[in-house]
Amino acid sequence: MDLFTSLSLHYPSSLISSLKESMEGKSVHALYRNPLKIGESDLLSLTSSLKSHPFVPNAYYFDPEVEELGKSMLFNLGAFYILDAASLLVPYFLNPKPGERILDMAAAPGGKTCLSAMMMEGEGVILSNDLGFSRSKETSSNVERLGLSNVAVTSGDFAEAYRNYESYFDAVLLDAPCSGSAMIRKDPRLLRDWSEEKVARCASIQKELLDLASKMVVNGGRIMYSTCSFSYEEDEAVVLDFLKTHPQFHAVFVEEHEGFYHHEDLKEGVHLFPHLYAGEGQFFCLLQKEGEKESHPLERSKPLKIPSSILPYIKESGLESCDIKFHSGAYYGLTEALRIEGLSLLRYGVRIGEEKNPFSPDHALAVFSRRIPSIPLEKEKALAYLRGETFPLQVSDGYHVVSYFKMNLGWVKVTHGIAKNHYPKGLRRRYSDPLNP
């Protein structure tokens, strides 16, 4: 049985016909503006193809044939995150709030983590985990690029680790591993790879992960379950099975919008089909745990003796109220202490710098901080900086943050009027005129 025959067992033939036809159309592209980095008017003044999403604040559609925003300096400076317009609705309807403790359970490459962190206005804390270590490294890079201080990135399996987090999170986001049929228009190879056996394997894993998620959420908390699959067996069937075996949970209706499709078996669940909603496709369902929600006590790390050479950077950057951790030879600052047990830690908020003499502040600290005074550069010097070049800069000797168009670029170390470049080699690019302000 092929994909569309399988779907026809559960959905109207007219829907399947329109869905199949939409697979031949063009993919749509969207981004989410980082409100911690750039204002709406500034972003719109620097781009030409953005169109506001009909109901999600800070979200826009764009045309990559008009401007390749993924290759722009704006992207590399963390002004926005590019993702599918369907997938961005998952964190939007989870509605993470400032001060909450969130788990993104299968997070890589981190799009939903990053949107959740930005929606939380840099407050609260998110544990962003993925089973794949290399994929978690990609999440860590995205968190750094966007300058987020409220995200810890880990890699591990919750099959055992969940015991350390029982009734610990206010909300759990589970974008579950799936057969990927909703991404076929973007990657046609997924159609050839689709099979009933693959769907069945994925559904089994999804049920296990959803059960683990239920153990880690507090009373009154919520779980957002989602997949990028069109298959009933991975979507409605998984949620219905979960509700039968977990009577302390119920499905929640989200605000209705044009383009949402609901199967009669689970009217609270939302299908985003590309012929109905401008995106690649997604299924999601919000689940609420019974009980009165209680405020979670703040975790406290063991007191840490911080070298005097580092303290001024912590204070000046606004990390003095954060939980400071020393990990793998470097100091990190996270908005609040977070339990890290049974998982491999890659990032604990903002990387402040390595323990070495003399101390050199990390690039992530400059990207994050909006409090450290920066030195604005004119365009030619900004482009020279992004190429990794040195240039004259008449300021006092020492480390300084340089910026362009109100966004921090990174560190320079000035000696006798010459700025030595500390922009990471892996980020250096040759831009011609990336912003044209």
MOHULIN-V126331 format. One record per residue. D_FIRST is the distance of its C-alpha to the first C-alpha in Angstrom with 1 decimal. Layout:
D_FIRST / D_FIRST
This chain:
0.0 / 3.8 / 6.8 / 8.3 / 6.2 / 6.4 / 9.9 / 10.7 / 10.9 / 13.8 / 15.4 / 17.2 / 15.8 / 18.9 / 18.2 / 14.7 / 16.4 / 19.3 / 17.3 / 15.4 / 18.9 / 20.5 / 18.5 / 20.8 / 23.9 / 26.2 / 26.0 / 28.8 / 31.3 / 33.3 / 36.0 / 38.0 / 41.8 / 43.5 / 46.4 / 48.1 / 48.6 / 48.9 / 49.8 / 47.9 / 50.6 / 50.9 / 47.2 / 47.2 / 50.3 / 48.8 / 45.6 / 44.9 / 41.3 / 40.8 / 39.7 / 39.9 / 36.9 / 37.3 / 37.8 / 37.6 / 41.1 / 41.4 / 38.0 / 37.7 / 35.4 / 36.6 / 36.1 / 35.8 / 36.9 / 40.1 / 40.8 / 39.0 / 39.8 / 37.9 / 40.6 / 43.5 / 46.3 / 45.4 / 42.1 / 43.9 / 46.5 / 44.1 / 44.6 / 41.0 / 37.5 / 34.7 / 31.3 / 28.4 / 29.7 / 26.9 / 27.5 / 31.3 / 30.8 / 29.9 / 33.5 / 35.0 / 33.9 / 34.6 / 38.1 / 39.7 / 43.4 / 46.4 / 47.6 / 44.4 / 42.9 / 39.2 / 36.5 / 33.7 / 31.7 / 29.1 / 31.1 / 30.9 / 31.6 / 33.5 / 33.0 / 32.7 / 35.6 / 37.7 / 37.2 / 38.0 / 41.1 / 42.3 / 41.7 / 43.9 / 46.6 / 47.0 / 48.0 / 46.5 / 44.3 / 40.7 / 39.3 / 36.5 / 34.6 / 31.8 / 30.8 / 31.1 / 34.8 / 34.4 / 32.2 / 34.9 / 37.5 / 35.8 / 36.1 / 39.7 / 40.4 / 39.0 / 41.1 / 44.2 / 43.6 / 43.5 / 46.6 / 45.2 / 47.4 / 45.5 / 42.5 / 42.4 / 39.6 / 38.5 / 36.0 / 35.0 / 32.9 / 33.6 / 32.6 / 36.4 / 37.9 / 37.0 / 40.1 / 42.3 / 40.9 / 40.7 / 41.5 / 42.4 / 40.5 / 40.9 / 37.3 / 34.2 / 31.7 / 28.3 / 26.0 / 23.5 / 21.6 / 18.0 / 14.8 / 16.6 / 14.3 / 17.5 / 19.2 / 17.0 / 19.7 / 22.2 / 20.4 / 17.7 / 17.1 / 15.2 / 12.3 / 12.2 / 12.7 / 10.0 / 7.7 / 7.3 / 10.4 / 12.2 / 11.9 / 13.2 / 15.9 / 17.0 / 17.2 / 19.5 / 21.6 / 21.9 / 23.2 / 25.8 / 26.9 / 27.3 / 29.4 / 31.5 / 32.1 / 33.4 / 36.0 / 37.4 / 37.9 / 41.3 / 42.0 / 41.5 / 39.3 / 35.8 / 32.4 / 30.2 / 26.6 / 24.3 / 21.2 / 19.9 / 16.4 / 15.0 / 12.8 / 14.5 / 14.1 / 16.3 / 18.6 / 19.8 / 18.7 / 20.5 / 23.6 / 23.7 / 23.6 / 26.3 / 28.5 / 28.5 / 29.7 / 32.0 / 34.1 / 36.5 / 34.0 / 33.0 / 30.8 / 32.9 / 32.7 / 33.4 / 35.2 / 33.3 / 32.9 / 31.6 / 27.9 / 26.9 / 23.9 / 24.0 / 21.6 / 23.7 / 22.8 / 24.4 / 26.7 / 28.3 / 25.2 / 24.9 / 22.0 / 23.1 / 20.9 / 22.4 / 23.0 / 25.0 / 26.6 / 27.9 / 26.1 / 22.9 / 21.3 / 22.0 / 21.8 / 25.0 / 26.9 / 30.5 / 31.6 / 35.3 / 37.1 / 39.9 / 43.5 / 46.1 / 45.5 / 48.4 / 49.5 / 48.7 / 51.7 / 51.9 / 51.4 / 54.4 / 54.3 / 57.3 / 60.1 / 59.8 / 62.8 / 62.0 / 64.2 / 66.6 / 65.4 / 62.0 / 63.3 / 64.3 / 60.9 / 59.3 / 61.8 / 61.8 / 58.0 / 57.8 / 56.2 / 59.1 / 57.5 / 54.3 / 53.5 / 54.5 / 52.9 / 53.7 / 50.6 / 50.3 / 53.6 / 53.2 / 54.0 / 51.5 / 51.9 / 49.4 / 50.1 / 50.4 / 50.1 / 46.6 / 45.9 / 44.2 / 43.7 / 41.1 / 39.7 / 40.6 / 42.5 / 42.2 / 43.9 / 46.2 / 46.7 / 49.1 / 50.2 / 53.9 / 55.0 / 55.6 / 58.6 / 60.9 / 64.4 / 64.8 / 61.9 / 59.6 / 57.5 / 53.7 / 52.0 / 49.8 / 53.0 / 54.0 / 50.6 / 50.5 / 54.1 / 55.3 / 58.7 / 60.0 / 62.1 / 60.7 / 62.4 / 60.9 / 60.6 / 60.9 / 58.1 / 59.4 / 60.0 / 56.6 / 55.0 / 57.2 / 56.2 / 52.5 / 53.3 / 55.0 / 58.5 / 61.8 / 64.0 / 67.3 / 67.2 / 70.5 / 69.8 / 71.0 / 70.0 / 67.0 / 63.4 / 62.3 / 59.0 / 58.6 / 56.7 / 55.7 / 55.0 / 55.4 / 52.7 / 53.6 / 53.0 / 54.2 / 57.4 / 60.3 / 63.3 / 66.4 / 69.4 / 72.5 / 70.7 / 67.7 / 64.2 / 62.3 / 58.6 / 56.4 / 53.1 / 50.5 / 50.0 / 46.2 / 46.4 / 49.0 / 48.1 / 50.0 / 49.8 / 51.8 / 52.0 / 49.1 / 50.4 / 53.0 / 54.5
